[in-house]
Amino acid sequence: KEGDKKSQKIISELENIDDECEEKDISFVKTSDEGIQKEYDLPNLPALAFYRHKFRQIYTAASTAHPTSAVTRSTNASWRRPNSNCACTKTVTQATVEGDLMHEEAILEWVLDLHDSTPDIIESVDRKTLQVLINDVEHLAVFFYDDKCETCPAILEELETIDDDTDKQGIQFVKAKDSKLAAEIGIFSFPALVYYETGVPIMYNDDDEDDDDDDDDDDDDDNDDDDDDDDDDDDDDDTQVKAIAPGDGCFYIGLGGKAKIPHPSYEPYQCCPTKAKRGTKVAKATPTPPAKKPPPGKPASPPAKPAATVSKDKTPAKPSPKDNKPSVATKEPNPPKGKKSADTYEKDEKPSKKGKKGVFDSGNLLDEGNVLEWMIKQKNDVSIEEIERDQLFKYIETKEFLAVIFYSDDSPDSPRILRHIELIDDEAAEYGIKIVKTSDRLMAKKFGFRNPPGITYFRKGKYINYDGDIDDDEEILDWLTNPENMELTDHIEKVNRKMFQKIRQTSDYVAVFFCKYLLLCQNCGEILCRVLAELEHIDDEADGAGINFVKISDKQMAKELGVFALPAVLFFKMSSKEPVIYAGLVLIAQTRELSTGTLWANVPQLNHPGLSCDLYNEENLLNWLLTQKDPSGEVIEALEGEELLSLIRESDSLAIYFWNKTLCDQCNSKQYRKLRQKKEGDRHQSEGDEGTQPHEGSVEDNVEECEQCKEILEELENIDDDCDRHGITFVKTQDTKVAEIYGVSEFPSLVYFEDQVPNVFEGELSEEEEVLQWLITQKTEDRIELITRVMLESMVEGTQYLAVYFYKENCNICEEILESLENIDDECDVYGIHMVKIMDPQLAKRYSIKTFPAMVYFRNGNPLLFEGDLQNEESVLEWLIDDDNRELADEIEEVNQRMLDRLLNESPFLAVFFYDDDCPDCKDILDSLEKIDGDADQFGIDMVKINDPEAAARNNIINSPSFVYFRKRVPLLYDSDLLDHEKVLAWLTSQEIFEIKNEIEEVNKKMLDKLLDENEFLAVYFYEFDSEECLKVLEELETIDGETDNLDITFVRMADPRYAKKWGVTKLPAVVYFRKRFPSIFRGDIKNVGEVLEWLRKNRFRQPELNIFMYAVLALTITFVLYTAWLVSCFRPHAKQA
């Protein structure tokens, strides 16, 4: 501590050992920064800490004889090997050793022992140090455990045997037992092992690491090379496109759910920062189970790599920029190419099974050999192909979908970004997207990246650049597989099975052109190419009609859908599970080998009644697609974006069916499938059922949520016409941004909008008759709207006066009170109070609601709980419209015409600001007037604002904005600068504006004090508001108000008995006359107004009289002056005579 005597003495002692520490290359420094104790979690000050490799040991100020015999304790309570002693124990970030800081020799010996000792156990870290290690250490392994784990000590003991080996490999190995820290990262079961590389985490999940070398799957596309007719034999893209087995993959956990590694900076290093800026997410790496052996006669597909790992026998094509040392593996040559049968693709989507599918566990951590091997593989894994410029041009020409990562060896961000993308390259390959990387700066500059890294996406040679968060691998994968990004305007997109599933779930209408071979004409002849050419002509028209047109070369998939002769066209409708097969021409070709360019002269063409049966006639096919899309011509219209928002603003009655576009994407995502497979695996395990798991890539992938959206949409289309007849516009949308604006968080949902006010349907959406009846009720009757939590939060922010009725399910009294509150809903609307209802017990606790039902009144977001009887709706209405409850601090209240009329009748002094939406200066004027709202309220002046041209016209207000002061409904227009708020306040409180002729004005304390300061003569009538006698006297006194004005006496009244006692008034009513703030109380008959007036007149013209005391004081003063003068004259020295 700065200025601490004890600290200064300790520093003086420690100066004696500074030279010895320097001889051992030990830097000895001191610091007294403010807040250092809290920032570095020090138990007390002064404190001495020894840092080695970012780990510290604290030497506390307690007497000890020898440092090596000190008691070593760790706040992280790590396990140690038997027979370990303090001298060789590698202590941790919060380890403390008791010692006396005044004994510099003992401290020196303690420091040198630590310096010379060889650490041989895994260090334990706290959350702050772990965050620093994640940010600073390129290769980091963290073992999470807790005290309740029975197997953790044995696992830790085994893992400590490989600690030295990990150090040799450049991997920092630490452990943490902070359960809160693990929970923040997303780990809820122990033990767990997480490997971080450049801040990107992967969780260990390997039951049998040895099987990793034997795992292999089939290619993602059975003709990946066949359709690239100009690919050379040395093209090794087959080895890069692999299917992911169900046990493989990555899921993410982290602080905040988003990985972000801070960029290097020149800020001073801090071992224990006070706050982690952003969290991390962890990918979980699992082994790839062995694929089934191919049937005899069928070639085996190339071996697949496990997620985020490489096989023992493989090395990357080119070393990573961050790792220049040679890798420990060698790469196998490409398997020989051969013609693949049609069944090969089927195996692509049927992953091999090993154990229980999708059930994750911590892996066999007791096998330290496998753990070490796994870590080394993670460190040396480079799975993205490195290409040169010539290969890049070739890939751009031949690859349907190609993602190129441009990076720079000089960029510190490149290793981290490449590591992120390595986590998604396998899944991108499942969608038919090849990912490569290149460090060619010229090519990067050509495609728009002057400062790599960056990502460019090529679709048939046409490219787009990624402009999102390059650290977010999930966002990159979503961008690559987004059908809108994969779509080309002048081509029918070629997709595979997995990509088709995504398009199927995200598109209302999909047309699929099936053919076994798309680009190689030797099998189908030139006729096939002509068919494709004709279909390309209607691609844009189909897209304009909302039909997504794609092409697929998967014969097995076509068989699953009921198509046995290719080519063929199928139409998929979201509201229907089964596709419709085009009944036009099906080109029937006999299986025979034809050379390129050979024409099939005799191709049969089948006719179909009412429709041409020739696939060459693209017009007939387009008409058939449009007919399939809308047979009746009347379906629920789909709107999005600004068009939907405009419809909400303009429509009086609008029903919107919200369904989540991303939900259907998630249904086929790897994470969602694994979660579902895990649940199924748990269920099978509990039931003892180890039957066949569902086909992961099946076209009929029955996802409950997506199927629900389709079925409900199909049912709701039955009531679309009925809604139109009742004047209700019915639309549907997948726009989640609009849903978020209006607080829709659950999908699917039906929301009814009336004058832009949302109301959520809480019944069963699949019952279309119930939905129709509810919509008609909302249209014809005024009901209290049901909202959700997100809607409430949005409405609290945007609504000035909001009454919220909280209730719960299965509550009879709640329903009865709700019915009674419906009677005052219209009255509340008249007063500008929006009343809604919500059924959320958890949210109710936030507002201290313990019993239901309850009413909360929000005034510009400030809640006020109703404590009266909710069964009396009239008392609820009075409470809601009460001025005291509506008043908002430091803000001018918004009113409507009805509320303005009520305030004019009740408030004697009301200032109203009239404005409109087209006024450019109104916002500045409002900000200025709100500065004096509180001051005006202290003077008893209510200030409100209104945006209603009709209300302005009724009060003869022509110009806008205008500021009008109503005194007993008598308006007075302010004609000066409204932006000068002090001048406005002075005008409002001036006596000229305040006075009303022939009426005694009501004042409050603030106004009375101001009048006493400004007026020499003031008469105040103190009375009780509820007293009939006082009111009668007031009526009599108002008859002489004019005479008092002639006497230049301001006459006011005040109904405040407590304030009257301040001036000596003990009985009310009473009249007090103030002359220069000196009070005089009228003692006569106050009911005789003539006597009161005469008394006021006499006091007004009476000269000040001197009482006896004043005369005595004056006489005493004169006597003292005369006596003093006499004494001075008597004692004056006489002049001496000569």
GUZA-293279 format. One record per residue (C-alpha): residue in one letter; x, y, z. Coordinates in steps of 0.2 Angstrom, whole numbers, plus 2048, in hexadecimal, padded with zeros to 3 digits. Each point is the difference from the previous one (the first is absolute). Example, Ala and Ser with C-alpha at 12.3 -4.5 7.8 and 13.67 -1.06 7.14 Angstrom:
// residues 2
a83E7EA827/s8068117FD/
// end
This chain:
// residues 1138
k800800800/e8068117FC/g805809810/d7FF7F180B/k80E7FF80C/k8007ED801/s8017FF7EE/q80F80C7FF/k8097F680D/i7FD7EF7F6/i8068087F0/s810806809/e8037EE806/l7FC7F97EF/e80D80C7F7/n80D7F5808/i7FC7F17F6/d7FD8097EF/d8127FD7FA/e7FF7ED804/c7EF7FF7F6/e8088097F1/e80E7F3800/k7F37F37FD/d7F780A7F3/i7F280380B/s7F88117FE/f7FB808811/v7F380E7FE/k7F480980B/t7EF8097FD/s7F480A80A/d7F28037F3/e7EF804806/g7F57F1800/i80E7F47FE/q7FA7F580E/k7EF7FD7F8/e8067FF7EE/y80D7F2805/d7F57F780D/l80D80380E/p7FB7FB812/n808810807/l80D80D7FE/p80F800800/a8027F07F7/l80E7F77F7/a7FD7F57F1/f80B7F57F5/y7FB7FE7EE/r8077F37F4/h7F87FD7EF/k7F180A805/f7FD7F6810/r802808811/q8047FB812/i7FC80C80E/y80B80280F/t7F580680E/a80580A80F/a8007F380E/s80F7FB80A/t8097F07FB/a8117F9803/h8047F97EF/p7F78037EF/t8027ED7FB/s7F77FB810/a7F280D7FE/v7EE7FA7FE/t7FB8007EE/r7EE8027FC/s7F68027F0/t7F08097FE/n7FD7F57F1/a8037F080B/s8097F67F3/w8057EE802/r8137FB802/r8097F07FE/p8047F7810/n811804808/s8008117F7/n80880E80A/c7FE813800/a8118037F8/c7FC7F67F0/t7ED804800/k7FC80B7F1/t7F480C809/v7F28097F7/t7F98117FD/q7F8802811/a80C7F580B/t806809810/v80F7FC80B/e801807811/g80F80A804/d807810808/l80380E7F3/m80D80880C/h80B7F07FE/e8098047F0/e80C7F1801/a7F17F4802/i7F88087F1/l80F7FF7F6/e8027ED804/w7ED7FE7FC/v8028097EF/l8107F67FB/d7F87F0805/l7F18047F5/h80B8057F2/d80B7F1800/s7F27F3803/t7F97F67F1/p7ED8007FF/d7F97EF7FC/i7ED802803/i7F28087F7/e7FE812805/s7EF805807/v7F98117FA/d7F280B805/r7F38087F4/k80B8107FD/t8107F87FC/l7F77F37F5/q7F980E7F6/v8118077FE/l8077F07FB/i7F37FD7F3/n8048117F8/d8137FF801/v8047ED7FE/e7FF7F97EF/h7FE7EE806/l7F77FD810/a7F87F1808/v7F480280F/f7FB7F280C/f7EF804809/y7FC7F7810/d7F8802811/d8017F9811/k7F17F57FF/c8077F67F1/e8067EF806/t80A7FC7F0/c8088117FE/p80F7FD80C/a8047F07F6/i7FE8097F0/l80B80E805/e80D7F5807/e8017F77EE/l8008117F7/e80E80780B/t80B7F27F8/i7FE8097EF/d803812806/d8128007FB/d7FC7F97EF/t7F380D7FD/d80D80D805/k80C7F97F3/q7F38017F3/g7FD812804/i7EF7FD808/q7FC809811/f7F77F480B/v7F680780F/k7F17FB80B/a7F1809808/k7F37FB80D/d7F6810800/s7EE7F97FD/k7FA8117FC/l80D8037F3/a7FC7EF7F8/a7EE805800/e8038107F7/i80A7F77F3/g7F27F37FE/i8077F1809/f7F47F880D/s8077EF802/f8127FB806/p80D7FC7FC/a8028097EF/l80F8047F5/v80080F7F4/y80E8047F4/y8028127FB/e8098057F0/t8028127FD/g7F180280B/v7F57F47F7/p7FA7F280B/i7FD7EE7FD/m7F97F480D/y8087EF801/n7F47F17FD/d8097F17FB/d7FB7EF806/d80C7F67F5/e80E80B7F8/d8087F17F8/d7F07FE7F5/d8038117F9/d80C7FA7F3/d7F47F47F9/d7F180C7FE/d7FB8047EE/d7F08057F8/d7FB8017EE/d8018107F6/d7F380E802/d7FB7FF7ED/d8027F07F7/n8058097F0/d80A80F807/d80D7FD7F3/d7F57F97F3/d7F78107FE/d81080A7FE/d8057FA7EF/d810809800/d8077FB810/d8107F77FF/d8047F0808/d80B80880D/d7F180A806/d7FF7FB813/d7F0809804/d7F87EF803/t80B7FE80F/q7FA811807/v7ED7FC7FE/k7FA7F480D/a7F07FC809/i7FF803813/a7FB7F180A/p7F280280D/g80D7FF80E/d80B80D7F8/g7FE813801/c80280F80A/f7F480980D/y804810808/i802806812/g807810806/l7FF811809/g7F28097F7/g7FF7F37F2/k80B8097F4/a8137FD7FD/k80A810800/i813800803/p806812804/h80C8077F3/p812802806/s804811807/y80E809808/e7F7802811/p80A7FB80F/y7FD7ED804/q7F47FC80E/c8017EF807/c7EE801808/p7F580C7F7/t7F1806809/k7F47FB7F3/a7FF7F57F1/k7FA80A7F1/r7F87F27F6/g7FD7EE802/t8057F17F6/k7F77F27F9/v8077EE800/a7FE7F47F2/k7FE7EE805/a80B7F47F6/t7FB7EE7FF/p8077F17F6/t7F97FB7F0/p7F97EE802/p8067F47F3/a7F57FF7F0/k7F87F17FA/k80A7F67F4/p7FA8027EE/p7F87F17F8/p80A7F57F5/g8048087EF/k7FE812806/p80F80B803/a803806811/s7FF813803/p80F80A806/p803800813/a7F780F809/k80880B80D/p7F9801811/a7F9811805/a80E80C804/t80D7F27FF/v80A7F77F3/s8057EE7FF/k8117FA807/d8057FC7EE/k7FC8107F9/t808811800/p7F98107F9/a8048057EE/k80A80F806/p806804812/s7F580E809/p808811800/k8007FF813/d80A7EF801/n80F7FF7F6/k8077F0807/p7FD7F07F7/s7F07F7803/v8017EF808/a7F57F77F3/t8017FD7ED/k7F28017F4/e7F97F17F7/p7FF8017ED/n7EF8037F8/p7F67F17FD/p7FE7FA7EE/k7F18077F7/g7F37F57F9/k7EF8017FA/k7F380080E/s7F07F7800/a7F0809804/d7FF7F8811/t810809805/y7F7810805/e7F47F680B/k80E7FB80B/d806812801/e7F180580A/k7FF7F080A/p80E80280D/s8077F1808/k7FB7FC812/k80C7FD80F/g7F97FE811/k7F180B805/k7FD80D7F3/g801812806/v8037FD812/f80F80B806/d80B7FD80F/s811805806/g8097F37F7/n80D7F4808/l80B80D809/l8097F280A/d8097FB7F0/e80D80E801/g8087F97F0/n7F18047F5/v7FD810809/l8128067FB/e7FE7F97EF/w7F080A7FE/m808810806/i80E7FE7F3/k7F47FD7F2/q7F680F805/k81080A800/n8067F97EF/d7F08007F7/v7FF8097F0/s7F17FB7F6/i7FD80E7F3/e8097FD7F0/e80D80D7FB/i8008047EE/e80A80B7F4/r7FA80C7F3/d7FF7F47F2/q7F67F480A/l7F480E806/f7FC8057EE/k7FC7ED7FC/y7F57FE80F/i7F78107FC/e7FC7F97EF/t7FB7EE805/k7F9801812/e7ED804802/f803808811/l811805806/a80580A80F/v811808800/i808806810/f80D80D7FC/y80D80280E/s810808803/d80F7F8809/d804811808/s7EE802807/p7FF7FB813/d7ED7FC7FD/s8037F37F2/p8047F180B/r7F180380B/i7F48037F1/l8067F17F7/r7FE7F5810/h7EE807801/i7FC7FB7EE/e8087EF802/l7F27FC80C/i7F38027F2/d8097F97F0/d7F97EF803/e7EE806801/a80280C7F2/a8067F17F5/e7EF7F7805/y7F880E7F6/g80B7FE7F2/i80B80F804/k8137FF7FE/i80A80B80C/v8128047FB/k80D80D806/t80D80A7F7/s80D80D806/d8018087EF/r7FF812804/l7FE8057ED/m7F07F57FF/a7FA806810/k8018127FA/k7F87FB7EF/f7F17FA80A/g7FE80F80B/f80B7FC80F/r80F80C802/n8037FB812/p7FC7ED802/p7F97F6807/g7F07FF7F7/i7F47F37F8/t7FA8007EE/y7F17F47FB/f8007FA7ED/r7F07F97F9/k8047FA7EE/g80E80D7FF/k7F580F806/y806806811/i7FA809810/n80A80680F/y7FC7FC812/d7FE81080A/g7FA7F8811/d80A7FB80F/i80E7F67FA/d8037F9812/d7EF7F8800/d8017EF7F7/e7EE7FD802/e7FB8107F8/i80C7FC7F2/l7F87EF7FD/d7EF807800/w80680D7F3/l8087F37F5/t7F07F4801/n7F380E7FE/p7F67FC7F1/e7FF8127FB/n8138017FF/m8017EF7F7/e7F38067F3/l8058067EF/t7F480A7F5/d8047F87F0/h8037EE805/i7F67F2809/e80A7FD80F/k8087EE802/v7FD7FA812/n8037F080A/r7F57F780C/k80580A80F/m7FE8117F7/f7EF7FB7FA/q7FA7FC811/k805812805/i7F78087F1/r7F17F5803/q7FE806812/t8038127FB/s7F68027F0/d7ED7FF7FE/y8017F97EF/v80F7F67F8/a8017F87EF/v80D7F37FD/f8087F97F0/f8067EF803/c80D7F87F5/k80E7F3803/y80D80A7F7/l7FF8137FE/l80F8057F7/l8077F07F8/c7F67FD7F0/q8077EF7FB/n7F47F780B/c7F08097FB/g8058077F0/e7FE8127F9/i7ED7FF804/l804803812/c80A80F7FD/r7F28077F6/v7F37FD80E/l80B80A80C/a80280E7F3/e7ED8017FE/l7FD800813/e80D80E803/h7F480B7F6/i7F27FF80D/d80C80180F/d7FE812802/e7ED8007FD/a7FE7F280D/d80A80A80D/g7F680F7FD/a7F07F6804/g8087FA810/i8057EF7FA/n8127FA804/f8077F67F1/v80F7F4803/k8077F17F8/i8077F0809/s80A7F17F9/d7FB7F380D/k7F77F17F9/q7FE7F8811/m7F7810807/a7F58007F1/k7FB7EE803/e7FC804812/l7F480D7F9/g7F87F47F4/v8098057F0/f8087F17F7/a8038087EF/l80B80F7FD/p7FF80E7FC/a7F180680A/v7F9810808/l7F87FF811/f7F780E809/f801802813/k7F380A80A/m804805812/s7EE7FC805/s8017EE7F9/k80C7F2805/e7FF7F77EF/p8078087F0/v7F78017F0/i8087F87F1/y7FF8097F0/a7F57F57F4/g8088067F1/l80D7F87F6/v80C7F4809/l80F7FC7F5/i8027ED801/a8117FC7FB/q8077EE800/t8107FE80A/r80E8007F3/e8118087FE/l80080E7F2/s80F80B7FC/t7FF812802/g7F68097F3/t7F67F17FB/l7EE8047FD/w7F17F4805/a7F68017F1/n7F17F6806/v7FA807810/p7EE7FC804/q7F580E805/l7F07FD80A/n7F180B7FF/h7F580580F/p7EE8077FF/g7FF813801/l813802801/s80E7FE7F4/c80B7F2805/d8108077FA/l80D80680C/y80780B7F2/n7F080B801/e80580B80E/e7F180A7FF/n7F57F1804/l80B7FB80F/l800812806/n7ED8007FF/w7FF7F0809/l80B80680E/l7F6810802/t7F07F5801/q8087F580D/k80580F80A/d7EE808801/p7F37F47FA/s7F280C806/g8098107FE/e7FC804812/v80D7FC80D/i80780A80F/e80B80D7F9/a812801806/l807811804/e811805808/g80A810804/e7F98117FD/e7F17FA7F6/l7FA7F7810/l80480E80B/s7F680C7F5/l7F17F4800/i800800813/r800813800/e7F28017F4/s7F57F2804/d7F280280D/s7FE7ED801/l80F7F57FC/a8047EE805/i8127FA7FE/y8067EE801/f812801806/w80B7F07FD/n813800802/k80A7FF7F1/t80F7FB80A/l7F77F280A/c7FF7F67F0/d8128027FD/q8047FB811/c7F57F07FE/n80D7F97F4/s80F808808/k80E7F5808/q7FE807811/y7ED7FD800/r8017EF7F9/k80D7FB80D/l7F580780E/r7F27F67FA/q80A7F07FD/k807802812/k7EE801807/e7FB7F17F5/g8107F7806/d7FC803812/r7EE7FA7FD/h8067F07F8/q80D7FD80E/s7F280380D/e7F47F47F7/g80E7F37FC/d7FC8037EE/e8108007F5/g7F77FF7EF/t8048097F1/q801813801/p7F780B7F3/h8088047EF/e80A810803/g7FF8057EE/s7EE7FA7FC/v7F680B7F5/e7F17FD80B/d809807810/n7F280280B/v80380F80B/e7F280480B/e802813800/c8018017ED/e7F27F47FD/q7F580A80C/c8048107F7/k7FA7F87EF/e7F17F8807/i7FA80F809/l80380B7F0/e7F67F37F6/e7F180180D/l800813800/e7FF8027EE/n7EF7F8801/i7FA810809/d80880D7F6/d7F18037F5/d7F5802810/c80C80D807/d7FE80A7F0/r7ED800801/h801807812/g80D80D7FB/i80F7F8808/t8108007F6/f8097EF802/v8137FF7FC/k80E7F5804/t813804803/q8107F8804/d808811804/t8087FE811/k805812801/v7EE8067FF/a7FB7F380D/e80E80680B/i7F98127FE/y7EF7FB806/g8067F480E/v7FC7EF7F7/s80C7F4808/e7F87EF7FE/f7FC7F87EF/p7F47FD7F8/s7F580E807/l7F18097FA/v7FF813804/y7F180B7FD/f8038127FD/e7F380E802/d8078117FE/q8117F9802/v7FD7F9811/p8047ED800/n7F67F3809/v8077EE801/f7F57F17FD/e8017F480F/g7F67F27F9/e8037F17F5/l8068067EF/s7FC7F07F8/e7EE802803/e7FC80C7F2/e7EE803806/e805805811/v80D80C7F8/l7F28077F4/q7F480380F/w80E80980A/l80480B7F1/i7EE8057FE/t7FE804812/q81080B800/k7F98097F1/t7EE803806/e803802813/d80D80B80A/r8097F380A/i81080280B/e80F7FA7F6/l80A7F1806/i8138047FE/t8107F6804/r80F80580A/v80A8077F2/m7F180A7FA/l7FD807811/e812806801/s7FE8087EF/m7F0808805/v806807811/e80D8097F6/g7F58077F3/t7EF803809/q7FE80F80C/y7F27F980A/l7FE7ED800/a7F67F580C/v8057EE801/y7F57F3808/f8097F1806/y7F77EF802/k8047EE800/e7F87F07F9/n7F27F6808/c7FB80F80A/n7ED803801/i801811809/c80D8067F3/e7F37FD7F2/e7F2808809/i80A810803/l8068007EE/e7EE8007FB/s7FD80F80B/l80F8097FA/e7FA7FE7EE/n7F280D805/i80D80E803/d80C7FC7F2/d7F780C7F4/e80080E80E/c8137FD802/d8038027ED/v7F7811801/y80C80680D/g80F7FA7F6/i8037F180C/h8047EF7F7/m7FA7F1809/v8077EF7FD/k8017EF808/i80F7F4803/m8027EE807/d812800806/p8027FB813/q8138027FF/l7FF8117F9/a7F380580D/k80D7FD80E/r80B80E7F8/y7F280C805/s7FE7F9812/i7EF7F77FB/k7FE7F180B/t7ED7FD7FE/f7F58007F1/p7F88097F8/a809810801/m8008117F6/v81080A7FD/y7FF8127F9/f80F8057F5/r8038137FE/n80E8027F3/g8077EF807/n7FE804812/p7F67F3808/l7F280380D/l7F77F1808/f7ED801804/e7FC7FB812/g7EE8037FF/d7F17F47FC/l8027FA7EE/q7EE7F9800/n7FA812801/e8048067EE/e7FA812804/s80D80280D/v80D7F97F4/l7FB80D7F3/e80180E80D/w8117FB806/l8067FF7EE/i7FA8117FB/d805809810/d80C80E7FD/d80C7FB80E/n8027EF7F8/r8028067EF/e80D80E804/l8117FD7FA/a810807807/d80980D7F5/e7F67FB7F1/i7F18097F8/e7F27F47FF/e7F77FB7F0/v7ED802800/n7F27FE7F3/q7F180A7FE/r7F57F780D/m80E80280D/l8038127FB/d7EE804803/r8017F8811/l80F809805/l7F98117FB/n7F17FD80B/e80A7FA80F/s81180A7FF/p7FE813803/f8118037F8/l8057F67F1/a80D8037F3/v7FE7F67F0/f80C7FE7F2/f7F87FD7EF/y80B7F87F3/d7FF7F47F1/d80B7F37F8/d80680C7F2/c80880D80B/p8137FF7FF/d80280B80F/c7F47F780C/k80D7F4807/d80C80E805/i7F180A807/l7FA7F180A/d8127FD807/s800812806/l7EF800808/e8047EF809/k80D809809/i7F380B809/d7F37F3802/g8057FC812/d801813804/a7EF8047F9/d7F97F180A/q807808810/f7F68107FC/g7F07F57FD/i8008017EE/d7FD7F07F6/m8097FF7F0/v7FB7F37F2/k8027FE7ED/i7F47FA7F3/n8027FB7ED/d7EE8027FA/p7FB80D7F2/e7EE7FE805/a803804812/a80A8107FA/a7F28057F5/r7F47FE80E/n80A80C80B/n80380D7F2/i8127FB7FE/i8058047EE/n8137FF7FF/s80B7F1806/p8097FF80B/s7F780B80D/f801802813/v7F0805808/y7FD803813/f7EE7FC806/r7FB809810/k7EF7F9804/r7FD7FB7EE/v8058127FB/p80E7FE7F2/l80F80C7FF/l80C7FD7F2/y813802802/d80780A7F2/s812800804/d80F7F47FE/l7FB7EF805/l8127FA800/d80480C80F/h7F97F580E/e80580C80E/k7F680E7F7/v7F17F47FE/l8007FC813/a801812805/w7F18037F4/l7F67F2808/t803806812/s7FF8127FD/q7F280980A/e7F98087F0/i7FD7EF7F9/f7FB7F8810/e7F280C805/i7EE7FD7FB/k7F480F803/n7F27FE80D/e8077F0806/i80C7FC80E/e80E7F57F9/e8057F0808/v8137FF804/n80C7F3807/k80F80380C/k80C8037F1/m7F480D7F8/l7FC808811/d813803804/k8028077EE/l7F280C803/l806805811/d8118057F8/e7F88097F2/n7F1809809/e80180D80E/f7EE7FE804/l7F87EE800/a7F17F9808/v7FE7ED801/y7F07F6804/f8047F0809/y7F37F3800/e7FB7EE800/f7FB7F87EF/d7F37F5807/s7F880C80C/e7EF8077FA/e80281080B/c8118037F8/l7F97FF7EF/k7F180C804/v80D80D807/l80A7FE7F1/e7F18047F5/e7FD81080A/l812805800/e8017FF7ED/t7F380E7FF/i80D80C807/d80F7FA7F5/g7FE80E7F5/e80080D80E/t8107F8807/d8088017EE/n7FC813800/l809801811/d80F7F87F8/i7FE7F180B/t8027EF7F8/f7F37F4807/v8037ED7FF/r7FA7F0809/m8097F1806/a7F97F0807/d80E7FA80B/p7FD800812/r8117FB805/y80880E7F6/a7F480C808/k8067FC812/k8118067FA/w7F9812800/g7F77FE811/v7EF7FA7F9/t7F87F480C/k7EE8017FA/l7F97FE7EE/p7FA8097F6/a80B80F803/v8078107F6/v812805802/y8068107FA/f8138017FB/r8098117FF/k8127FD7FB/r7FE7EE805/f7FA805812/p7F07F8804/s7F0807808/i7F27F4804/f7EE8067FF/r7F77FE811/g7EF8067FB/d7F17F77F8/i8067F97F0/k7EF7FD7FA/n7FD8137FF/v8098047F0/g7FE813803/e8097FF810/v80E7F67F8/l80280C7F2/e80080F80C/w80E7F780A/l80A7FD7F1/r7FE8137FB/k806806811/n80F7F4800/r8048067EE/f801812804/r8067FF813/q811808803/p80C7F680B/e7FD803813/l80D80080D/n7FC7F6810/i806803811/f80F7F57FE/m8058097F0/y7FF81180A/a80A7F980E/v80E7FA7F4/l8008117F8/a801809810/l80E7F5807/t80A8037F0/i7FE813801/t805800812/f80F7F57FD/v80680B7F2/l7FE81080B/y8087F880F/t80F7FB7F6/a8028127F9/w7FF807811/l80E7F4806/v80B8057F2/s7FE812803/c8037FE813/f8107F77FF/r80880A7F2/p811807807/h800813803/a80D80B7F7/k80E80680C/q801812803/a8108097FD/
// end
